[in-house]
Amino acid sequence: MADYIRFDQAALDELFGSPRGAAGKYLAKLCIQVESRAKRGMSPGGSGKKHVPSAPGSPPAVDTGRLRASITHELGDESGDLVGRVGTNVEYAKHLELGTSKMAARPFLRPALDAIRGGS
């Protein structure tokens, strides 16, 4: 009699490829940490009447809270792989994160991801 191992492919797919599996739950936890860190990292701004910009290289200053409130996360599937995304649909977020030819970047997502990756 030969010894062999039988894998339950459906169970493995659930474990590693589903948001309900252990890997999906862990990925969701990491996304929530990045989202939270990005929101907490934004510097207080003005009172909503006068914009007080943050320093170049620092996270954006909060005026109305629209950008901060829009940061969210989702789990998805990309070519059969489970992926987590953290971001915003606010149109000016890209310009703040990456900068423009006339304004230095005020990154808020990448530093949050780097902090979670580094464990700080």
N, CA, C and O atoms as CSV, one atom per row, in Angstrom:
chain,resi,resn,atom,element,x,y,z
A,1,MET,N,N,0.838,-1.176,0.000
A,1,MET,CA,C,0.000,0.000,0.000
A,1,MET,C,C,0.889,1.247,0.000
A,1,MET,O,O,1.794,1.365,0.826
A,2,ALA,N,N,0.636,2.154,-0.906
A,2,ALA,CA,C,1.424,3.380,-1.047
A,2,ALA,C,C,0.853,4.478,-0.153
A,2,ALA,O,O,-0.360,4.637,-0.017
A,3,ASP,N,N,1.760,5.214,0.439
A,3,ASP,CA,C,1.334,6.376,1.222
A,3,ASP,C,C,1.185,7.561,0.277
A,3,ASP,O,O,2.007,7.748,-0.620
A,4,TYR,N,N,0.169,8.337,0.468
A,4,TYR,CA,C,-0.015,9.519,-0.358
A,4,TYR,C,C,-0.819,10.553,0.417
A,4,TYR,O,O,-1.481,10.252,1.410
A,5,ILE,N,N,-0.735,11.753,-0.064
A,5,ILE,CA,C,-1.473,12.865,0.526
A,5,ILE,C,C,-2.507,13.324,-0.486
A,5,ILE,O,O,-2.204,13.496,-1.666
A,6,ARG,N,N,-3.697,13.516,-0.028
A,6,ARG,CA,C,-4.759,14.012,-0.896
A,6,ARG,C,C,-5.101,15.435,-0.445
A,6,ARG,O,O,-5.395,15.675,0.726
A,7,PHE,N,N,-5.056,16.353,-1.381
A,7,PHE,CA,C,-5.391,17.737,-1.090
A,7,PHE,C,C,-6.836,17.998,-1.478
A,7,PHE,O,O,-7.309,17.550,-2.523
A,8,ASP,N,N,-7.513,18.717,-0.635
A,8,ASP,CA,C,-8.882,19.141,-0.928
A,8,ASP,C,C,-8.785,20.506,-1.598
A,8,ASP,O,O,-8.655,21.528,-0.925
A,9,GLN,N,N,-8.850,20.517,-2.935
A,9,GLN,CA,C,-8.652,21.753,-3.689
A,9,GLN,C,C,-9.675,22.817,-3.316
A,9,GLN,O,O,-9.338,23.998,-3.236
A,10,ALA,N,N,-10.915,22.414,-3.088
A,10,ALA,CA,C,-11.942,23.387,-2.714
A,10,ALA,C,C,-11.606,24.054,-1.377
A,10,ALA,O,O,-11.812,25.256,-1.209
A,11,ALA,N,N,-11.090,23.270,-0.434
A,11,ALA,CA,C,-10.711,23.830,0.867
A,11,ALA,C,C,-9.510,24.763,0.728
A,11,ALA,O,O,-9.459,25.806,1.379
A,12,LEU,N,N,-8.544,24.396,-0.116
A,12,LEU,CA,C,-7.386,25.268,-0.338
A,12,LEU,C,C,-7.793,26.568,-1.017
A,12,LEU,O,O,-7.302,27.643,-0.673
A,13,ASP,N,N,-8.699,26.457,-1.988
A,13,ASP,CA,C,-9.187,27.667,-2.658
A,13,ASP,C,C,-9.890,28.583,-1.671
A,13,ASP,O,O,-9.729,29.802,-1.735
A,14,GLU,N,N,-10.657,28.020,-0.771
A,14,GLU,CA,C,-11.356,28.815,0.250
A,14,GLU,C,C,-10.345,29.458,1.200
A,14,GLU,O,O,-10.488,30.623,1.569
A,15,LEU,N,N,-9.335,28.704,1.589
A,15,LEU,CA,C,-8.333,29.187,2.538
A,15,LEU,C,C,-7.519,30.341,1.970
A,15,LEU,O,O,-7.294,31.342,2.651
A,16,PHE,N,N,-7.071,30.200,0.705
A,16,PHE,CA,C,-6.145,31.172,0.130
A,16,PHE,C,C,-6.747,32.116,-0.897
A,16,PHE,O,O,-6.168,33.168,-1.169
A,17,GLY,N,N,-7.878,31.779,-1.470
A,17,GLY,CA,C,-8.396,32.581,-2.561
A,17,GLY,C,C,-9.701,33.289,-2.293
A,17,GLY,O,O,-10.212,34.001,-3.158
A,18,SER,N,N,-10.244,33.108,-1.119
A,18,SER,CA,C,-11.541,33.700,-0.803
A,18,SER,C,C,-11.392,34.755,0.289
A,18,SER,O,O,-10.597,34.575,1.211
A,19,PRO,N,N,-12.135,35.842,0.202
A,19,PRO,CA,C,-12.129,36.821,1.293
A,19,PRO,C,C,-12.582,36.222,2.623
A,19,PRO,O,O,-12.285,36.767,3.686
A,20,ARG,N,N,-13.297,35.110,2.562
A,20,ARG,CA,C,-13.785,34.456,3.783
A,20,ARG,C,C,-12.736,33.540,4.396
A,20,ARG,O,O,-12.856,33.156,5.560
A,21,GLY,N,N,-11.707,33.183,3.628
A,21,GLY,CA,C,-10.665,32.294,4.126
A,21,GLY,C,C,-9.674,33.029,5.014
A,21,GLY,O,O,-9.736,34.248,5.168
A,22,ALA,N,N,-8.766,32.268,5.589
A,22,ALA,CA,C,-7.781,32.843,6.507
A,22,ALA,C,C,-6.918,33.906,5.830
A,22,ALA,O,O,-6.660,34.961,6.408
A,23,ALA,N,N,-6.479,33.630,4.615
A,23,ALA,CA,C,-5.646,34.609,3.906
A,23,ALA,C,C,-6.436,35.879,3.610
A,23,ALA,O,O,-5.905,36.981,3.745
A,24,GLY,N,N,-7.692,35.739,3.210
A,24,GLY,CA,C,-8.543,36.897,2.933
A,24,GLY,C,C,-8.788,37.728,4.172
A,24,GLY,O,O,-8.773,38.958,4.117
A,25,LYS,N,N,-9.013,37.059,5.289
A,25,LYS,CA,C,-9.238,37.786,6.551
A,25,LYS,C,C,-7.979,38.534,6.982
A,25,LYS,O,O,-8.052,39.658,7.478
A,26,TYR,N,N,-6.838,37.904,6.790
A,26,TYR,CA,C,-5.581,38.566,7.138
A,26,TYR,C,C,-5.323,39.760,6.220
A,26,TYR,O,O,-4.902,40.822,6.677
A,27,LEU,N,N,-5.574,39.581,4.934
A,27,LEU,CA,C,-5.401,40.672,3.980
A,27,LEU,C,C,-6.340,41.836,4.301
A,27,LEU,O,O,-5.939,42.996,4.208
A,28,ALA,N,N,-7.577,41.536,4.676
A,28,ALA,CA,C,-8.529,42.586,5.058
A,28,ALA,C,C,-8.025,43.343,6.283
A,28,ALA,O,O,-8.143,44.566,6.355
A,29,LYS,N,N,-7.468,42.621,7.236
A,29,LYS,CA,C,-6.914,43.253,8.446
A,29,LYS,C,C,-5.787,44.222,8.085
A,29,LYS,O,O,-5.719,45.330,8.617
A,30,LEU,N,N,-4.906,43.796,7.177
A,30,LEU,CA,C,-3.810,44.676,6.745
A,30,LEU,C,C,-4.342,45.901,6.019
A,30,LEU,O,O,-3.849,47.009,6.232
A,31,CYS,N,N,-5.340,45.718,5.165
A,31,CYS,CA,C,-5.938,46.851,4.446
A,31,CYS,C,C,-6.540,47.857,5.421
A,31,CYS,O,O,-6.388,49.066,5.246
A,32,ILE,N,N,-7.214,47.362,6.432
A,32,ILE,CA,C,-7.820,48.239,7.442
A,32,ILE,C,C,-6.733,49.016,8.183
A,32,ILE,O,O,-6.914,50.192,8.498
A,33,GLN,N,N,-5.619,48.370,8.457
A,33,GLN,CA,C,-4.515,49.061,9.139
A,33,GLN,C,C,-3.929,50.167,8.263
A,33,GLN,O,O,-3.644,51.260,8.753
A,34,VAL,N,N,-3.750,49.893,6.980
A,34,VAL,CA,C,-3.222,50.917,6.063
A,34,VAL,C,C,-4.212,52.069,5.955
A,34,VAL,O,O,-3.824,53.236,6.023
A,35,GLU,N,N,-5.492,51.742,5.786
A,35,GLU,CA,C,-6.530,52.775,5.692
A,35,GLU,C,C,-6.531,53.660,6.938
A,35,GLU,O,O,-6.557,54.887,6.838
A,36,SER,N,N,-6.504,53.039,8.092
A,36,SER,CA,C,-6.532,53.784,9.353
A,36,SER,C,C,-5.294,54.658,9.503
A,36,SER,O,O,-5.389,55.811,9.923
A,37,ARG,N,N,-4.148,54.113,9.165
A,37,ARG,CA,C,-2.894,54.878,9.290
A,37,ARG,C,C,-2.891,56.081,8.345
A,37,ARG,O,O,-2.437,57.163,8.717
A,38,ALA,N,N,-3.397,55.892,7.125
A,38,ALA,CA,C,-3.455,57.003,6.167
A,38,ALA,C,C,-4.355,58.112,6.695
A,38,ALA,O,O,-4.026,59.291,6.568
A,39,LYS,N,N,-5.475,57.749,7.280
A,39,LYS,CA,C,-6.404,58.752,7.820
A,39,LYS,C,C,-5.810,59.464,9.024
A,39,LYS,O,O,-5.907,60.686,9.135
A,40,ARG,N,N,-5.196,58.706,9.926
A,40,ARG,CA,C,-4.606,59.315,11.134
A,40,ARG,C,C,-3.405,60.184,10.810
A,40,ARG,O,O,-3.095,61.122,11.544
A,41,GLY,N,N,-2.718,59.869,9.691
A,41,GLY,CA,C,-1.501,60.595,9.356
A,41,GLY,C,C,-1.710,61.979,8.790
A,41,GLY,O,O,-0.766,62.765,8.710
A,42,MET,N,N,-2.936,62.292,8.395
A,42,MET,CA,C,-3.185,63.619,7.813
A,42,MET,C,C,-3.099,64.694,8.880
A,42,MET,O,O,-3.626,64.559,9.984
A,43,SER,N,N,-2.412,65.771,8.509
A,43,SER,CA,C,-2.204,66.835,9.482
A,43,SER,C,C,-3.435,67.730,9.588
A,43,SER,O,O,-4.157,67.917,8.608
A,44,PRO,N,N,-3.675,68.281,10.780
A,44,PRO,CA,C,-4.795,69.214,10.906
A,44,PRO,C,C,-4.551,70.431,10.035
A,44,PRO,O,O,-3.423,70.916,9.941
A,45,GLY,N,N,-5.570,70.912,9.417
A,45,GLY,CA,C,-5.426,72.060,8.520
A,45,GLY,C,C,-6.049,73.297,9.120
A,45,GLY,O,O,-5.987,73.532,10.327
A,46,GLY,N,N,-6.640,74.069,8.260
A,46,GLY,CA,C,-7.291,75.301,8.685
A,46,GLY,C,C,-8.681,75.022,9.230
A,46,GLY,O,O,-9.058,73.874,9.464
A,47,SER,N,N,-9.412,76.067,9.421
A,47,SER,CA,C,-10.755,75.952,9.984
A,47,SER,C,C,-11.804,75.722,8.914
A,47,SER,O,O,-12.999,75.738,9.207
A,48,GLY,N,N,-11.379,75.510,7.686
A,48,GLY,CA,C,-12.315,75.356,6.583
A,48,GLY,C,C,-12.507,76.668,5.829
A,48,GLY,O,O,-13.033,76.672,4.717
A,49,LYS,N,N,-12.083,77.783,6.427
A,49,LYS,CA,C,-12.226,79.082,5.762
A,49,LYS,C,C,-10.949,79.464,5.033
A,49,LYS,O,O,-11.007,80.037,3.945
A,50,LYS,N,N,-9.804,79.158,5.614
A,50,LYS,CA,C,-8.525,79.500,4.998
A,50,LYS,C,C,-7.682,78.241,4.952
A,50,LYS,O,O,-7.451,77.593,5.973
A,51,HIS,N,N,-7.227,77.903,3.757
A,51,HIS,CA,C,-6.410,76.705,3.587
A,51,HIS,C,C,-5.023,76.925,4.160
A,51,HIS,O,O,-4.359,77.909,3.833
A,52,VAL,N,N,-4.587,76.014,5.010
A,52,VAL,CA,C,-3.234,76.028,5.549
A,52,VAL,C,C,-2.552,74.771,5.025
A,52,VAL,O,O,-2.779,73.682,5.552
A,53,PRO,N,N,-1.709,74.907,3.984
A,53,PRO,CA,C,-1.120,73.709,3.366
A,53,PRO,C,C,-0.120,73.026,4.277
A,53,PRO,O,O,0.505,73.655,5.131
A,54,SER,N,N,0.015,71.734,4.079
A,54,SER,CA,C,1.041,70.979,4.787
A,54,SER,C,C,2.384,71.218,4.103
A,54,SER,O,O,2.446,71.722,2.982
A,55,ALA,N,N,3.433,70.853,4.787
A,55,ALA,CA,C,4.776,70.996,4.221
A,55,ALA,C,C,4.982,69.961,3.115
A,55,ALA,O,O,4.443,68.858,3.204
A,56,PRO,N,N,5.743,70.290,2.088
A,56,PRO,CA,C,6.050,69.303,1.048
A,56,PRO,C,C,6.623,68.034,1.667
A,56,PRO,O,O,7.485,68.092,2.543
A,57,GLY,N,N,6.139,66.900,1.206
A,57,GLY,CA,C,6.586,65.614,1.729
A,57,GLY,C,C,5.785,65.114,2.911
A,57,GLY,O,O,5.869,63.939,3.270
A,58,SER,N,N,5.000,66.008,3.524
A,58,SER,CA,C,4.140,65.625,4.646
A,58,SER,C,C,2.748,65.290,4.122
A,58,SER,O,O,2.368,65.748,3.045
A,59,PRO,N,N,1.986,64.497,4.870
A,59,PRO,CA,C,0.612,64.210,4.440
A,59,PRO,C,C,-0.191,65.501,4.296
A,59,PRO,O,O,0.126,66.506,4.932
A,60,PRO,N,N,-1.226,65.472,3.464
A,60,PRO,CA,C,-2.004,66.689,3.241
A,60,PRO,C,C,-2.697,67.183,4.504
A,60,PRO,O,O,-3.054,66.407,5.389
A,61,ALA,N,N,-2.873,68.488,4.558
A,61,ALA,CA,C,-3.613,69.102,5.653
A,61,ALA,C,C,-5.110,68.913,5.406
A,61,ALA,O,O,-5.567,68.942,4.263
A,62,VAL,N,N,-5.854,68.723,6.472
A,62,VAL,CA,C,-7.297,68.515,6.371
A,62,VAL,C,C,-8.011,69.858,6.465
A,62,VAL,O,O,-7.812,70.612,7.417
A,63,ASP,N,N,-8.833,70.147,5.481
A,63,ASP,CA,C,-9.678,71.338,5.518
A,63,ASP,C,C,-11.125,70.912,5.774
A,63,ASP,O,O,-11.704,71.238,6.810
A,64,THR,N,N,-11.686,70.194,4.837
A,64,THR,CA,C,-13.091,69.792,4.958
A,64,THR,C,C,-13.249,68.361,5.446
A,64,THR,O,O,-14.316,67.996,5.940
A,65,GLY,N,N,-12.219,67.549,5.319
A,65,GLY,CA,C,-12.296,66.148,5.702
A,65,GLY,C,C,-12.765,65.234,4.580
A,65,GLY,O,O,-12.885,64.024,4.773
A,66,ARG,N,N,-13.031,65.805,3.407
A,66,ARG,CA,C,-13.535,65.004,2.285
A,66,ARG,C,C,-12.553,63.911,1.873
A,66,ARG,O,O,-12.945,62.754,1.719
A,67,LEU,N,N,-11.302,64.261,1.696
A,67,LEU,CA,C,-10.302,63.273,1.281
A,67,LEU,C,C,-10.155,62.190,2.344
A,67,LEU,O,O,-10.192,61.001,2.027
A,68,ARG,N,N,-9.992,62.584,3.575
A,68,ARG,CA,C,-9.816,61.614,4.660
A,68,ARG,C,C,-11.006,60.663,4.751
A,68,ARG,O,O,-10.826,59.457,4.916
A,69,ALA,N,N,-12.206,61.193,4.647
A,69,ALA,CA,C,-13.410,60.361,4.742
A,69,ALA,C,C,-13.554,59.417,3.550
A,69,ALA,O,O,-14.211,58.381,3.652
A,70,SER,N,N,-12.946,59.771,2.432
A,70,SER,CA,C,-13.104,58.951,1.226
A,70,SER,C,C,-12.148,57.762,1.167
A,70,SER,O,O,-12.329,56.869,0.339
A,71,ILE,N,N,-11.149,57.737,2.019
A,71,ILE,CA,C,-10.185,56.640,1.990
A,71,ILE,C,C,-10.880,55.372,2.478
A,71,ILE,O,O,-11.476,55.342,3.554
A,72,THR,N,N,-10.789,54.339,1.666
A,72,THR,CA,C,-11.457,53.083,1.987
A,72,THR,C,C,-10.637,51.919,1.454
A,72,THR,O,O,-9.613,52.114,0.799
A,73,HIS,N,N,-11.092,50.716,1.739
A,73,HIS,CA,C,-10.400,49.525,1.245
A,73,HIS,C,C,-11.405,48.547,0.657
A,73,HIS,O,O,-12.606,48.619,0.920
A,74,GLU,N,N,-10.878,47.638,-0.141
A,74,GLU,CA,C,-11.704,46.565,-0.694
A,74,GLU,C,C,-10.821,45.366,-0.989
A,74,GLU,O,O,-9.623,45.505,-1.239
A,75,LEU,N,N,-11.420,44.202,-0.957
A,75,LEU,CA,C,-10.754,42.985,-1.391
A,75,LEU,C,C,-11.313,42.634,-2.748
A,75,LEU,O,O,-12.507,42.803,-2.994
A,76,GLY,N,N,-10.467,42.149,-3.625
A,76,GLY,CA,C,-10.926,41.801,-4.954
A,76,GLY,C,C,-10.142,40.645,-5.520
A,76,GLY,O,O,-9.292,40.056,-4.853
A,77,ASP,N,N,-10.438,40.335,-6.743
A,77,ASP,CA,C,-9.805,39.243,-7.460
A,77,ASP,C,C,-9.151,39.807,-8.702
A,77,ASP,O,O,-9.779,40.537,-9.469
A,78,GLU,N,N,-7.902,39.471,-8.897
A,78,GLU,CA,C,-7.171,39.924,-10.068
A,78,GLU,C,C,-6.492,38.715,-10.695
A,78,GLU,O,O,-5.513,38.196,-10.158
A,79,SER,N,N,-7.007,38.277,-11.815
A,79,SER,CA,C,-6.473,37.103,-12.515
A,79,SER,C,C,-6.419,35.877,-11.607
A,79,SER,O,O,-5.468,35.097,-11.655
A,80,GLY,N,N,-7.445,35.721,-10.787
A,80,GLY,CA,C,-7.515,34.567,-9.903
A,80,GLY,C,C,-6.787,34.735,-8.591
A,80,GLY,O,O,-6.812,33.825,-7.763
A,81,ASP,N,N,-6.133,35.876,-8.366
A,81,ASP,CA,C,-5.412,36.133,-7.121
A,81,ASP,C,C,-6.211,37.083,-6.244
A,81,ASP,O,O,-6.814,38.040,-6.730
A,82,LEU,N,N,-6.207,36.813,-4.979
A,82,LEU,CA,C,-6.850,37.687,-4.007
A,82,LEU,C,C,-5.988,38.933,-3.816
A,82,LEU,O,O,-4.794,38.815,-3.538
A,83,VAL,N,N,-6.566,40.114,-3.959
A,83,VAL,CA,C,-5.823,41.364,-3.798
A,83,VAL,C,C,-6.592,42.308,-2.863
A,83,VAL,O,O,-7.821,42.283,-2.795
A,84,GLY,N,N,-5.840,43.124,-2.162
A,84,GLY,CA,C,-6.431,44.161,-1.326
A,84,GLY,C,C,-6.056,45.518,-1.881
A,84,GLY,O,O,-4.925,45.734,-2.315
A,85,ARG,N,N,-7.009,46.427,-1.863
A,85,ARG,CA,C,-6.765,47.781,-2.367
A,85,ARG,C,C,-7.180,48.789,-1.299
A,85,ARG,O,O,-8.214,48.644,-0.648
A,86,VAL,N,N,-6.353,49.805,-1.141
A,86,VAL,CA,C,-6.677,50.923,-0.263
A,86,VAL,C,C,-6.528,52.169,-1.111
A,86,VAL,O,O,-5.504,52.355,-1.769
A,87,GLY,N,N,-7.532,53.022,-1.102
A,87,GLY,CA,C,-7.444,54.221,-1.918
A,87,GLY,C,C,-8.638,55.122,-1.729
A,87,GLY,O,O,-9.393,55.003,-0.764
A,88,THR,N,N,-8.790,56.027,-2.677
A,88,THR,CA,C,-9.835,57.036,-2.626
A,88,THR,C,C,-10.299,57.340,-4.041
A,88,THR,O,O,-9.549,57.163,-5.001
A,89,ASN,N,N,-11.517,57.789,-4.164
A,89,ASN,CA,C,-12.025,58.192,-5.477
A,89,ASN,C,C,-12.039,59.710,-5.640
A,89,ASN,O,O,-12.572,60.217,-6.628
A,90,VAL,N,N,-11.474,60.428,-4.706
A,90,VAL,CA,C,-11.406,61.889,-4.788
A,90,VAL,C,C,-10.405,62.261,-5.885
A,90,VAL,O,O,-9.263,61.802,-5.883
A,91,GLU,N,N,-10.848,63.087,-6.804
A,91,GLU,CA,C,-10.064,63.365,-8.007
A,91,GLU,C,C,-8.717,64.035,-7.733
A,91,GLU,O,O,-7.781,63.834,-8.507
A,92,TYR,N,N,-8.583,64.806,-6.686
A,92,TYR,CA,C,-7.316,65.505,-6.437
A,92,TYR,C,C,-6.338,64.676,-5.598
A,92,TYR,O,O,-5.216,65.120,-5.354
A,93,ALA,N,N,-6.737,63.501,-5.161
A,93,ALA,CA,C,-5.878,62.665,-4.312
A,93,ALA,C,C,-4.582,62.282,-5.023
A,93,ALA,O,O,-3.512,62.290,-4.414
A,94,LYS,N,N,-4.674,61.950,-6.297
A,94,LYS,CA,C,-3.492,61.558,-7.066
A,94,LYS,C,C,-2.457,62.684,-7.081
A,94,LYS,O,O,-1.259,62.437,-6.943
A,95,HIS,N,N,-2.925,63.908,-7.249
A,95,HIS,CA,C,-2.009,65.055,-7.291
A,95,HIS,C,C,-1.329,65.267,-5.939
A,95,HIS,O,O,-0.153,65.629,-5.880
A,96,LEU,N,N,-2.068,65.042,-4.863
A,96,LEU,CA,C,-1.464,65.165,-3.542
A,96,LEU,C,C,-0.459,64.042,-3.294
A,96,LEU,O,O,0.646,64.285,-2.810
A,97,GLU,N,N,-0.843,62.831,-3.624
A,97,GLU,CA,C,0.021,61.668,-3.372
A,97,GLU,C,C,1.317,61.740,-4.172
A,97,GLU,O,O,2.392,61.460,-3.642
A,98,LEU,N,N,1.219,62.113,-5.444
A,98,LEU,CA,C,2.377,62.062,-6.337
A,98,LEU,C,C,3.010,63.413,-6.628
A,98,LEU,O,O,4.152,63.473,-7.085
A,99,GLY,N,N,2.289,64.494,-6.372
A,99,GLY,CA,C,2.774,65.823,-6.702
A,99,GLY,C,C,2.480,66.155,-8.158
A,99,GLY,O,O,2.004,65.310,-8.916
A,100,THR,N,N,2.762,67.363,-8.527
A,100,THR,CA,C,2.581,67.839,-9.899
A,100,THR,C,C,3.821,68.631,-10.283
A,100,THR,O,O,4.764,68.740,-9.500
A,101,SER,N,N,3.816,69.183,-11.492
A,101,SER,CA,C,4.951,70.006,-11.910
A,101,SER,C,C,5.011,71.313,-11.126
A,101,SER,O,O,6.044,71.982,-11.110
A,102,LYS,N,N,3.919,71.675,-10.481
A,102,LYS,CA,C,3.861,72.941,-9.733
A,102,LYS,C,C,3.744,72.757,-8.224
A,102,LYS,O,O,3.742,73.737,-7.479
A,103,MET,N,N,3.647,71.504,-7.766
A,103,MET,CA,C,3.460,71.264,-6.336
A,103,MET,C,C,4.178,69.986,-5.931
A,103,MET,O,O,4.058,68.959,-6.599
A,104,ALA,N,N,4.920,70.052,-4.842
A,104,ALA,CA,C,5.578,68.859,-4.313
A,104,ALA,C,C,4.522,67.901,-3.744
A,104,ALA,O,O,3.448,68.319,-3.312
A,105,ALA,N,N,4.850,66.641,-3.756
A,105,ALA,CA,C,3.927,65.607,-3.264
A,105,ALA,C,C,3.655,65.770,-1.771
A,105,ALA,O,O,4.517,66.196,-1.002
A,106,ARG,N,N,2.443,65.421,-1.393
A,106,ARG,CA,C,2.024,65.317,0.010
A,106,ARG,C,C,1.487,63.891,0.191
A,106,ARG,O,O,0.281,63.697,0.344
A,107,PRO,N,N,2.380,62.896,0.174
A,107,PRO,CA,C,1.923,61.508,0.160
A,107,PRO,C,C,1.232,61.115,1.470
A,107,PRO,O,O,1.626,61.546,2.554
A,108,PHE,N,N,0.215,60.303,1.344
A,108,PHE,CA,C,-0.518,59.820,2.515
A,108,PHE,C,C,-0.790,58.323,2.439
A,108,PHE,O,O,-0.912,57.673,3.478
A,109,LEU,N,N,-0.887,57.765,1.248
A,109,LEU,CA,C,-1.139,56.327,1.119
A,109,LEU,C,C,0.155,55.514,1.188
A,109,LEU,O,O,0.237,54.551,1.950
A,110,ARG,N,N,1.158,55.888,0.408
A,110,ARG,CA,C,2.414,55.132,0.403
A,110,ARG,C,C,3.072,55.112,1.783
A,110,ARG,O,O,3.516,54.046,2.208
A,111,PRO,N,N,3.160,56.230,2.505
A,111,PRO,CA,C,3.755,56.160,3.845
A,111,PRO,C,C,2.966,55.251,4.792
A,111,PRO,O,O,3.549,54.585,5.649
A,112,ALA,N,N,1.646,55.226,4.635
A,112,ALA,CA,C,0.835,54.344,5.489
A,112,ALA,C,C,1.145,52.883,5.177
A,112,ALA,O,O,1.298,52.071,6.089
A,113,LEU,N,N,1.238,52.546,3.890
A,113,LEU,CA,C,1.583,51.184,3.493
A,113,LEU,C,C,2.982,50.824,3.986
A,113,LEU,O,O,3.186,49.741,4.535
A,114,ASP,N,N,3.938,51.717,3.797
A,114,ASP,CA,C,5.312,51.450,4.241
A,114,ASP,C,C,5.379,51.243,5.748
A,114,ASP,O,O,6.125,50.387,6.223
A,115,ALA,N,N,4.608,52.017,6.502
A,115,ALA,CA,C,4.609,51.875,7.968
A,115,ALA,C,C,4.059,50.515,8.384
A,115,ALA,O,O,4.576,49.893,9.313
A,116,ILE,N,N,3.027,50.056,7.713
A,116,ILE,CA,C,2.438,48.752,8.054
A,116,ILE,C,C,3.399,47.635,7.637
A,116,ILE,O,O,3.572,46.660,8.369
A,117,ARG,N,N,4.012,47.773,6.484
A,117,ARG,CA,C,5.004,46.779,6.038
A,117,ARG,C,C,6.166,46.682,7.010
A,117,ARG,O,O,6.667,45.596,7.301
A,118,GLY,N,N,6.588,47.846,7.510
A,118,GLY,CA,C,7.746,47.879,8.415
A,118,GLY,C,C,7.399,47.580,9.856
A,118,GLY,O,O,8.287,47.400,10.690
A,119,GLY,N,N,6.104,47.524,10.156
A,119,GLY,CA,C,5.678,47.231,11.509
A,119,GLY,C,C,5.763,48.390,12.468
A,119,GLY,O,O,5.654,48.202,13.680
A,120,SER,N,N,5.958,49.596,11.942
A,120,SER,CA,C,6.041,50.750,12.845
A,120,SER,C,C,4.694,51.384,13.065
A,120,SER,O,O,4.587,52.366,13.799
